[in-house]
Structure formats: C-alpha cells, structure tokens
Amino acid sequence: MHSYDDLMRSTRRQFLSRTGLGLGAMAMAQLAPAAAIPGVIAKPHFAPKAKRVIYLFQAGGPSHLETFDFKPVLREGHGKALPKEIIGNQRLSTMSGNQSLLPMAGSFANFTKSGRCGTEISDTLPYTQKIADDICLVRTMHTEAINHDPAITFFCSGNQVSGRPSMGAWASYGLGSLNDNLPAFIVLVSKNASRDQPLYSRLWGAGFLPSEHQGVQFRAGKEPVLYLTNPEGVSPHVRRDMLDALAKLNGYQAQQQLDPEIDARVAQAEMAFRMQTSVPDATDLSGETEETFNLYGPDSKTPGNYAANCLLARRLIERDVRFIQLFHQGWDQHGDVVGGITKQCKQTDQASAALITDLKRRGLLDDTLVVWGGEFGRTAYCQGKMSGNNYGRDHHPRCFSIWLAGGGVKAGTAIGTTDDYGYNIVEGGVHVHDLHATMLHLMGIDHEKLIYKFQGRYFRLTDVHGTLVKPILA
C-alpha cells in the first residue's frame, strides 16, 4: 500500500539527490527521452487481459427500454397505470413523484435478435446489432443515485460526492503510463452533443492522488490541448532552457519541503514539452483512408464530433494511451423520447460499432477494454402526459443496460434479467462498484489492493464495496 505520508518521507527527488544525481543534472540532459510515468503496482496482481480502456460515456441516462431491454408487456399496457407493487417504496425524483397516475410507456422501437448469439437489440441501433457477437450486454446495472450530478460522479469516481479520484486516474496511478509522450489518461467531449446536462473537469480529476494522474482533455481545433503551444517568439530551445531552469528551482524547493506535488508539477511540465510534437501527430486524421472514414460515418471527418472522437480514440490506443474516456451528452429524454433517442442513436451508433470493428481488425481489441453506458436508465412509466404515441421518461436507477467488449470480456452474451416492465432486477444485478471491480480485474488489478492513504484513511475506487462479476469474464 502506498500513502501520502510514505511519499512525503521518501520522494523521488530525495532519492535522486542522495544517489548523486540531482534534479538539475537530470534536467540538463536536454531533449533526452523521458521514461513513462510508472505505476505503484510493481507487478500486476494477476495476468491482465486488457492493457488499455476506452469508456464511451453516454451522459444523461440512455433509456434501456429503447435500446437493449425489450418489454412487450409495456407495449401491451401502453397508457395504463403501472402496477403499484412494481414501484414499491422506490424513491421517485421530484419531476415525477407528484403524479397521481404513472402510465406505462411502451417503447416505440422494435427489437431484432442480432448476431449468432441472438441478443435482442433495438432497431434504433442497427450498427450495434452487427457487433452483437463482440459485446457482453449487461441489462441489470443499478445505482443508488437518482439525479445526474451524483450519478455521473458515482460512475466516474466510485462515490456520489465530488472530490474522489476518477477511474482513469486510479488506472494511471496503479499501472502508470504505457508511453513516454502522451498522458496516460485522455478525455474527449463531443462537440455535436446536446448540452442538456453539464460536465465538470472533476469527473476526470485526480482528486487526492498525485495530480499527474488527472485526465487531460483534448479539444477540436488548432490547439487540441490548451496552453500547449509556445507563445509567439518563444522557440522550442527557449522553452527547453526555461524548463531546465524551473527544474532546478523546483529541485531546491522539493529538498526543503518534501512535497510530492512538486514532482508532479515537474513531470507535467516535461510531458507538456513532449506533447508539443506528439499531440499534433496523434490528432491529425488526414492520413486516415476513405474506407476508415466511411466505417465511422460522415461525421468522422469533423474534428470534435462523436464519430471523430471514436476514430481519435483508436489512434490514441495505437499510441498506447492507458485510459481514454469519451463523453457524449444529450441522453436525458424527459419528453420526446421518439425524437431524442432517434437523434442520439444516429449520432453515436455507427461510430461506436465502428470502433469495435476497427480495433478488432487491427488486432487491438484483444487487449483493449471498451465500455458503453450512462449513469442510469429511464422509467417504464411516462413522465407527465403522453402526446399521442410520444412520451417522456424520468431517471431510473434500479436497472439499466451497458455493454462491454474486448480484452477479457465474454463476447456474445447477455447478463441479467429484469422484470416484465424493465423496472426491477429479477436476477444477476451488477452494481457500479461491481463494474469498477471487474474493470480493474481485467487490467490485472485486485480492486481491494489498489489503495491510497489520505487524511488518515485508506481509499480505493470501490470504497469498501465491489464484487467481481464473473459472467462478464471470458
């Protein structure tokens, strides 16, 4: 176990100074290649199946009833009151808790048995239907959070209260970086998504972990990473000299204050210097073939769109980025489910499936874990009044669907069963902590052993919870 106190007693800078290799001498080795940031786990707890992760986060709460969990009973009872015994004592959000009648909302979408496995997938996702044999569908995810902010914070950090390290930061801290010239954890946010719910940088923050493990957001445009480009009149050699001088000053400060964050600041400055050449190369899609653009769809030619970000994620995987998280907002359909879900699926379906296909044909899927899903599902009842055959759905934490693919995942399977209304779990429930424990397992980490001491307490991504979901494993 590694703690903040341990790092305070023995920092990397102290070690270097004691062995005669001072920080200044190290920094003066101009332009010498720097080693990748190491993780605190010297050796994986068991053989990893996935070296890298891509998390396609569909922010807002995709409706499982329009995507992956077909419920004919809802369609038959469309407009009739949902039986009270199904709801039980569930806490309802304030947006639908004052309704005297909760009418069942049958899905407008048709479902098709897809692939050799025969998994039922909505016709709103025709491209995902084509990769049915490559994914493991979990229909019984559940969470305690019923509102967006705590729910998305829970998925990203393992706790509903902000301030904890994100899952990407935990992966970086535990396993370190696989490359020298790009961050271990990179974040992409779709520019073509509806901004119905906000995203905060703390969702990919390092929390109390050393700050070099926080996610770095890449943006569309001439400057993919803010403040990375040298100001006008500053050459690379001038920047190098400046970093060397700062490294000396930081070295003196580190010897006096024994603060690990000084190490982090130096490491980030050096990474930024190397990223001045690595980022433009990684984000330049001009060398991709027309066939690849066609695979991901026409939006893939517009930087910052979801499709382009999926393609960029593949390029980053090729460059051994450890953890990549894409955020696509707009899945919050309190009204107009028909129009909203249709739009969201059109924006994301082809590119999500293309990413799996592209990774697979390049031999990268075997050791890359891909996860698709949001922070909760949607209710089986209509929120408010129905408008003809259209309806809205409120937040629903009791059961919803996600899928996984790639390294170590049992492909072509569907896990868990919900009731006839898609409201409660019948068997095979998977909690957020269970998902995190399973993701870490696939990366070779025992989730109970990746621990950090902060303010007198030991913390981990799964807190004091989490059970490995063995049916997910190949």
C-alpha positions as CSV (number, residue, x, y, z in Angstrom):
1,M,0.0,0.0,0.0
2,H,1.2,3.5,-0.8
3,S,0.2,6.6,1.1
4,Y,0.7,10.3,1.0
5,D,2.7,10.0,4.2
6,D,5.0,7.4,2.6
7,L,5.6,9.7,-0.4
8,M,6.3,12.7,1.9
9,R,9.0,10.6,3.7
10,S,10.7,9.4,0.6
11,T,10.2,11.3,-2.6
12,R,11.8,10.7,-6.0
13,R,13.8,13.9,-5.7
14,Q,15.2,12.9,-2.3
15,F,16.3,9.6,-3.8
16,L,18.0,11.3,-6.8
17,S,19.8,13.8,-4.6
18,R,21.1,11.0,-2.2
19,T,22.5,9.0,-5.1
20,G,24.4,11.9,-6.5
21,L,22.1,12.5,-9.5
22,G,20.5,15.8,-8.7
23,L,17.4,17.2,-10.4
24,G,19.4,19.9,-12.1
25,A,21.8,17.3,-13.7
26,M,18.8,15.2,-14.8
27,A,17.1,18.2,-16.3
28,M,20.2,19.3,-18.2
29,A,20.0,16.2,-20.3
30,Q,18.3,18.2,-23.0
31,L,15.7,16.5,-25.2
32,A,16.7,13.1,-23.8
33,P,13.7,10.7,-23.9
34,A,11.9,10.6,-20.5
35,A,10.7,7.3,-19.1
36,A,6.9,6.7,-18.9
37,I,5.4,7.5,-15.5
38,P,5.5,4.3,-13.5
39,G,2.5,2.9,-11.5
40,V,2.7,2.0,-7.9
41,I,1.9,-1.7,-8.6
42,A,5.3,-3.1,-9.5
43,K,3.7,-6.3,-10.9
44,P,0.0,-6.9,-11.8
45,H,-1.8,-8.9,-9.1
46,F,-2.7,-11.4,-11.9
47,A,-2.3,-11.6,-15.7
48,P,-4.1,-8.6,-17.3
49,K,-6.4,-9.2,-20.1
50,A,-6.7,-5.5,-21.0
51,K,-3.8,-3.1,-21.2
52,R,-5.9,-0.2,-22.2
53,V,-9.5,1.1,-21.7
54,I,-11.9,3.2,-23.8
55,Y,-15.0,4.3,-21.9
56,L,-17.8,5.6,-24.1
57,F,-19.8,7.5,-21.6
58,Q,-23.3,8.4,-22.8
59,A,-24.2,11.2,-20.4
60,G,-27.8,11.8,-19.4
61,G,-29.1,8.3,-18.9
62,P,-29.9,6.3,-22.1
63,S,-33.2,4.5,-22.0
64,H,-32.6,0.8,-21.7
65,L,-36.2,0.3,-22.9
66,E,-35.5,1.9,-26.3
67,T,-32.0,0.3,-26.8
68,F,-31.3,-3.1,-25.1
69,D,-34.2,-4.3,-23.0
70,F,-37.3,-5.2,-24.9
71,K,-40.5,-5.3,-22.9
72,P,-43.7,-6.4,-24.8
73,V,-45.8,-6.1,-21.7
74,L,-45.2,-2.4,-21.6
75,R,-46.3,-2.1,-25.1
76,E,-49.4,-4.1,-24.4
77,G,-50.2,-1.9,-21.4
78,H,-49.3,1.4,-23.0
79,G,-51.2,4.2,-21.3
80,K,-52.5,2.1,-18.4
81,A,-51.3,2.6,-14.8
82,L,-48.0,0.8,-13.8
83,P,-49.0,-1.6,-11.0
84,K,-48.1,-0.1,-7.7
85,E,-46.5,-3.3,-6.4
86,I,-43.9,-2.9,-9.2
87,I,-42.9,0.5,-7.9
88,G,-42.9,-0.5,-4.2
89,N,-41.3,2.0,-1.9
90,Q,-38.9,3.3,-4.5
91,R,-37.8,6.9,-4.2
92,L,-39.0,8.9,-7.2
93,S,-37.5,12.1,-8.5
94,T,-39.3,15.3,-7.8
95,M,-40.1,15.5,-11.6
96,S,-42.5,12.6,-11.5
97,G,-43.1,12.0,-7.8
98,N,-46.2,14.2,-7.7
99,Q,-48.0,12.3,-10.5
100,S,-51.2,10.6,-9.3
101,L,-51.0,8.2,-12.3
102,L,-47.9,6.7,-13.7
103,P,-48.9,5.4,-17.1
104,M,-46.9,2.6,-18.7
105,A,-45.0,3.8,-21.8
106,G,-44.4,1.1,-24.4
107,S,-41.3,1.6,-26.5
108,F,-41.7,2.9,-30.0
109,A,-38.7,0.9,-31.0
110,N,-38.7,-2.6,-32.5
111,F,-36.1,-5.1,-31.5
112,T,-34.2,-7.7,-33.5
113,K,-32.4,-10.9,-32.4
114,S,-28.9,-10.0,-33.5
115,G,-25.8,-12.0,-34.4
116,R,-25.3,-15.7,-33.9
117,C,-25.9,-15.1,-30.2
118,G,-29.4,-13.8,-30.8
119,T,-29.2,-10.9,-28.4
120,E,-32.2,-8.6,-28.8
121,I,-31.1,-5.1,-29.7
122,S,-33.2,-2.2,-30.7
123,D,-33.6,-1.3,-34.4
124,T,-32.5,2.3,-33.4
125,L,-29.0,0.7,-33.1
126,P,-28.6,-1.1,-36.5
127,Y,-24.8,-0.9,-36.4
128,T,-24.6,-2.2,-32.8
129,Q,-26.8,-5.1,-33.9
130,K,-23.9,-6.0,-36.3
131,I,-21.4,-6.3,-33.4
132,A,-23.7,-8.3,-31.1
133,D,-21.3,-11.2,-31.2
134,D,-18.5,-9.0,-30.0
135,I,-20.1,-7.5,-26.9
136,C,-21.2,-8.5,-23.4
137,L,-24.5,-6.8,-22.7
138,V,-25.4,-6.2,-19.0
139,R,-29.1,-5.5,-18.6
140,T,-29.0,-5.3,-14.8
141,M,-26.8,-2.4,-13.9
142,H,-28.0,-0.5,-10.8
143,T,-27.0,2.5,-8.7
144,E,-28.3,4.5,-5.7
145,A,-28.1,7.9,-7.4
146,I,-31.3,9.3,-9.0
147,N,-30.1,12.7,-10.2
148,H,-27.5,13.5,-12.8
149,D,-24.7,15.1,-10.8
150,P,-24.3,12.5,-8.1
151,A,-25.0,9.7,-10.6
152,I,-22.3,10.6,-13.1
153,T,-19.9,11.4,-10.3
154,F,-20.5,7.9,-8.9
155,F,-19.7,6.2,-12.2
156,C,-16.6,8.3,-12.8
157,S,-15.1,8.1,-9.3
158,G,-16.9,5.4,-7.3
159,N,-18.6,8.0,-5.0
160,Q,-21.5,10.3,-5.3
161,V,-19.7,13.1,-3.5
162,S,-17.2,15.1,-5.7
163,G,-13.5,15.2,-4.9
164,R,-12.6,11.5,-5.2
165,P,-10.1,10.4,-7.9
166,S,-11.6,9.4,-11.2
167,M,-11.4,5.8,-12.5
168,G,-8.9,6.8,-15.2
169,A,-6.7,8.5,-12.6
170,W,-6.8,5.3,-10.5
171,A,-5.7,3.3,-13.5
172,S,-2.9,5.7,-14.2
173,Y,-1.8,5.7,-10.6
174,G,-1.9,1.9,-10.3
175,L,-0.4,0.9,-13.6
176,G,1.4,4.0,-14.9
177,S,1.7,5.0,-18.5
178,L,2.4,2.8,-21.4
179,N,4.1,5.5,-23.4
180,D,6.5,8.4,-23.0
181,N,5.0,11.2,-25.0
182,L,1.2,11.3,-24.2
183,P,-0.8,11.4,-21.0
184,A,-1.9,8.0,-19.5
185,F,-5.4,9.4,-19.2
186,I,-7.1,11.4,-22.0
187,V,-10.7,12.8,-22.2
188,L,-12.7,13.6,-25.3
189,V,-16.0,15.5,-25.2
190,S,-18.4,15.5,-28.2
191,K,-19.0,19.0,-29.6
192,N,-22.0,17.8,-31.6
193,A,-24.0,16.7,-28.5
194,S,-26.8,18.5,-26.8
195,R,-25.6,20.3,-23.7
196,D,-28.6,19.3,-21.5
197,Q,-26.5,18.3,-18.5
198,P,-23.1,19.9,-17.6
199,L,-19.8,18.1,-17.5
200,Y,-17.2,19.1,-15.0
201,S,-13.4,18.6,-15.2
202,R,-13.5,16.9,-11.7
203,L,-15.2,13.9,-13.5
204,W,-11.7,13.1,-14.8
205,G,-9.7,14.7,-12.0
206,A,-7.0,13.1,-9.8
207,G,-8.7,14.0,-6.5
208,F,-6.2,13.4,-3.7
209,L,-3.9,11.3,-6.0
210,P,-0.8,13.0,-7.4
211,S,-2.0,15.4,-10.0
212,E,-0.1,14.0,-12.9
213,H,-2.7,11.2,-13.0
214,Q,-5.6,13.5,-13.8
215,G,-7.2,13.3,-17.3
216,V,-6.1,15.7,-20.0
217,Q,-8.9,16.9,-22.2
218,F,-8.3,17.0,-25.9
219,R,-10.4,19.5,-27.9
220,A,-11.1,20.1,-31.6
221,G,-9.4,22.8,-33.4
222,K,-5.8,24.1,-33.9
223,E,-4.9,23.8,-30.2
224,P,-6.1,20.3,-29.1
225,V,-4.6,20.9,-25.6
226,L,-4.9,24.4,-24.1
227,Y,-1.7,26.3,-23.5
228,L,0.4,23.7,-25.0
229,T,1.7,25.8,-27.9
230,N,4.7,28.1,-27.3
231,P,3.8,31.8,-27.3
232,E,4.9,33.9,-30.3
233,G,8.6,34.5,-30.2
234,V,9.4,31.5,-27.9
235,S,11.3,28.8,-29.7
236,P,11.5,25.1,-28.6
237,H,15.1,25.7,-27.4
238,V,14.0,28.7,-25.3
239,R,11.2,26.6,-23.8
240,R,13.7,23.8,-23.1
241,D,16.0,26.2,-21.3
242,M,13.1,27.6,-19.3
243,L,12.1,24.1,-18.2
244,D,15.6,23.3,-17.2
245,A,15.8,26.4,-15.0
246,L,12.5,25.7,-13.5
247,A,13.5,22.1,-12.8
248,K,16.5,23.3,-10.8
249,L,14.3,25.7,-8.7
250,N,11.7,23.0,-8.1
251,G,14.5,20.6,-7.1
252,Y,15.7,23.0,-4.4
253,Q,12.1,23.5,-3.2
254,A,11.5,19.8,-3.2
255,Q,14.5,19.2,-1.0
256,Q,13.3,21.8,1.5
257,Q,9.5,21.0,1.6
258,L,9.4,17.3,0.7
259,D,6.1,17.9,-1.2
260,P,5.3,15.2,-3.8
261,E,3.2,17.7,-5.8
262,I,6.5,19.4,-6.8
263,D,7.4,16.2,-8.5
264,A,4.0,16.2,-10.2
265,R,4.5,19.7,-11.4
266,V,7.8,19.0,-13.0
267,A,6.5,15.8,-14.6
268,Q,3.6,17.6,-16.1
269,A,5.8,20.4,-17.5
270,E,8.1,17.8,-19.1
271,M,5.1,15.9,-20.5
272,A,3.7,19.2,-22.0
273,F,7.0,19.8,-23.7
274,R,7.0,16.3,-25.3
275,M,3.3,16.7,-26.2
276,Q,4.1,19.7,-28.4
277,T,5.1,17.1,-31.1
278,S,3.2,14.0,-30.1
279,V,-0.3,15.7,-29.9
280,P,-0.4,17.2,-33.4
281,D,0.7,13.8,-34.8
282,A,-2.0,11.9,-32.8
283,T,-4.8,14.3,-33.6
284,D,-4.1,14.6,-37.3
285,L,-6.7,12.5,-39.1
286,S,-5.6,13.4,-42.6
287,G,-3.7,10.2,-43.1
288,E,-6.8,8.0,-42.5
289,T,-8.2,6.2,-45.5
290,E,-11.5,7.0,-47.1
291,E,-12.6,3.5,-46.2
292,T,-11.9,4.2,-42.5
293,F,-13.9,7.4,-42.6
294,N,-16.8,5.5,-44.3
295,L,-16.6,2.9,-41.5
296,Y,-17.0,5.6,-38.8
297,G,-19.5,7.6,-40.8
298,P,-19.5,11.1,-42.4
299,D,-19.2,12.9,-39.0
300,S,-15.8,11.4,-38.5
301,K,-14.3,14.0,-40.8
302,T,-15.4,16.8,-38.5
303,P,-13.0,17.0,-35.5
304,G,-14.7,17.0,-32.1
305,N,-17.8,15.1,-33.2
306,Y,-18.5,11.8,-31.5
307,A,-17.5,9.8,-34.6
308,A,-14.2,11.7,-35.0
309,N,-13.5,11.2,-31.3
310,C,-14.1,7.5,-31.6
311,L,-11.6,7.4,-34.5
312,L,-9.2,9.5,-32.5
313,A,-9.6,7.1,-29.6
314,R,-8.4,4.3,-31.9
315,R,-5.3,6.4,-32.8
316,L,-4.6,7.0,-29.1
317,I,-4.9,3.3,-28.4
318,E,-2.3,2.7,-31.1
319,R,0.0,5.1,-29.3
320,D,-0.5,3.2,-26.0
321,V,-2.6,5.6,-24.1
322,R,-3.8,3.8,-21.0
323,F,-7.3,5.2,-20.4
324,I,-9.5,7.1,-22.8
325,Q,-12.9,8.4,-21.8
326,L,-15.4,9.9,-24.4
327,F,-18.3,11.9,-23.1
328,H,-21.4,12.3,-25.3
329,Q,-24.2,14.3,-23.7
330,G,-27.9,14.5,-24.7
331,W,-29.4,11.3,-23.4
332,D,-31.8,13.0,-21.0
333,Q,-35.2,12.4,-22.6
334,H,-37.9,13.7,-20.1
335,G,-40.0,14.4,-23.2
336,D,-40.0,13.4,-26.9
337,V,-38.3,10.0,-26.4
338,V,-39.1,9.2,-30.0
339,G,-37.2,12.2,-31.4
340,G,-34.5,12.3,-28.8
341,I,-33.5,8.6,-28.8
342,T,-33.6,8.5,-32.6
343,K,-31.2,11.5,-32.8
344,Q,-28.8,10.2,-30.1
345,C,-28.6,6.8,-31.7
346,K,-27.9,8.3,-35.1
347,Q,-25.1,10.4,-33.7
348,T,-23.4,7.5,-31.8
349,D,-24.4,4.1,-33.1
350,Q,-22.3,3.8,-36.2
351,A,-19.1,5.2,-34.7
352,S,-19.4,3.1,-31.5
353,A,-19.7,-0.1,-33.6
354,A,-17.0,1.0,-36.0
355,L,-14.6,1.5,-33.1
356,I,-15.1,-2.2,-32.1
357,T,-14.7,-3.3,-35.7
358,D,-11.6,-1.2,-36.3
359,L,-9.9,-2.3,-33.1
360,K,-10.7,-5.9,-33.9
361,R,-9.3,-5.8,-37.4
362,R,-6.1,-4.1,-36.3
363,G,-5.5,-6.7,-33.5
364,L,-6.1,-4.2,-30.8
365,L,-9.4,-5.4,-29.3
366,D,-7.9,-8.4,-27.6
367,D,-6.1,-6.3,-25.1
368,T,-8.3,-3.2,-25.1
369,L,-11.5,-3.0,-22.9
370,V,-14.3,-0.9,-24.3
371,V,-17.3,0.1,-22.2
372,W,-20.5,1.8,-23.3
373,G,-23.1,3.2,-21.0
374,G,-24.6,6.1,-19.0
375,E,-25.3,7.0,-15.3
376,F,-28.7,5.4,-15.0
377,G,-31.7,4.3,-17.1
378,R,-35.2,5.6,-17.7
379,T,-38.6,4.8,-16.1
380,A,-41.1,2.3,-17.5
381,Y,-43.8,4.9,-17.0
382,C,-44.4,8.1,-18.8
383,Q,-43.3,11.3,-17.0
384,G,-46.1,13.8,-17.4
385,K,-48.7,13.4,-20.1
386,M,-48.4,11.4,-23.2
387,S,-48.5,13.2,-26.5
388,G,-50.1,10.8,-29.0
389,N,-47.6,7.9,-29.3
390,N,-44.8,10.0,-27.8
391,Y,-43.8,10.2,-24.2
392,G,-41.1,11.1,-21.8
393,R,-39.2,9.0,-19.3
394,D,-37.8,10.0,-15.9
395,H,-34.5,8.9,-14.3
396,H,-34.4,5.2,-13.2
397,P,-31.5,3.8,-11.1
398,R,-33.0,0.4,-10.3
399,C,-32.0,-1.3,-13.6
400,F,-30.4,-0.2,-16.9
401,S,-28.1,-1.5,-19.6
402,I,-24.5,-1.1,-20.6
403,W,-22.2,-3.2,-22.7
404,L,-18.5,-4.2,-22.7
405,A,-16.2,-5.6,-25.4
406,G,-12.6,-6.5,-25.9
407,G,-9.9,-7.7,-23.5
408,G,-11.0,-10.5,-21.3
409,V,-14.8,-10.0,-21.9
410,K,-17.1,-12.9,-22.7
411,A,-18.4,-11.8,-26.1
412,G,-21.8,-12.6,-27.5
413,T,-23.5,-12.8,-24.1
414,A,-26.3,-11.0,-22.2
415,I,-26.1,-10.8,-18.4
416,G,-29.0,-10.4,-16.0
417,T,-32.8,-10.3,-16.2
418,T,-35.2,-7.5,-15.4
419,D,-39.0,-7.9,-14.8
420,D,-41.7,-7.6,-17.5
421,Y,-41.7,-3.9,-17.1
422,G,-38.0,-3.2,-17.2
423,Y,-38.4,-1.7,-13.7
424,N,-36.7,-4.1,-11.3
425,I,-33.9,-6.7,-11.4
426,V,-35.0,-10.3,-11.3
427,E,-31.5,-11.9,-11.3
428,G,-27.9,-11.0,-12.0
429,G,-27.7,-7.5,-10.6
430,V,-24.4,-5.6,-11.3
431,H,-23.7,-2.5,-9.1
432,V,-21.4,0.4,-10.1
433,H,-18.8,-0.9,-7.6
434,D,-19.0,-4.3,-9.2
435,L,-18.4,-2.8,-12.6
436,H,-15.3,-1.0,-11.3
437,A,-14.0,-4.1,-9.6
438,T,-14.4,-6.1,-12.8
439,M,-12.8,-3.4,-15.0
440,L,-9.8,-3.3,-12.6
441,H,-9.6,-7.1,-12.6
442,L,-9.4,-7.2,-16.4
443,M,-6.5,-4.8,-16.1
444,G,-4.7,-7.2,-13.7
445,I,-5.6,-5.3,-10.5
446,D,-7.2,-6.7,-7.4
447,H,-9.6,-3.8,-6.6
448,E,-9.1,-4.3,-2.8
449,K,-5.3,-3.8,-3.1
450,L,-5.2,-0.6,-5.1
451,I,-5.3,1.7,-2.1
452,Y,-4.2,5.3,-1.2
453,K,-4.0,6.8,2.2
454,F,-5.4,10.3,2.6
455,Q,-6.2,12.3,5.7
456,G,-5.8,9.2,7.9
457,R,-8.0,6.8,5.9
458,Y,-7.3,4.3,3.2
459,F,-9.3,4.9,0.0
460,R,-9.9,2.8,-3.1
461,L,-12.0,3.2,-6.3
462,T,-14.6,0.7,-5.0
463,D,-14.5,2.1,-1.4
464,V,-15.5,-0.8,0.9
465,H,-17.7,-2.5,-1.7
466,G,-17.4,-4.3,-5.1
467,T,-17.7,-7.9,-6.2
468,L,-16.1,-9.3,-9.4
469,V,-18.7,-10.1,-12.0
470,K,-17.5,-13.5,-13.2
471,P,-20.1,-13.9,-16.0
472,I,-18.5,-10.9,-17.8
473,L,-15.2,-12.7,-18.0
474,A,-14.2,-14.8,-20.9
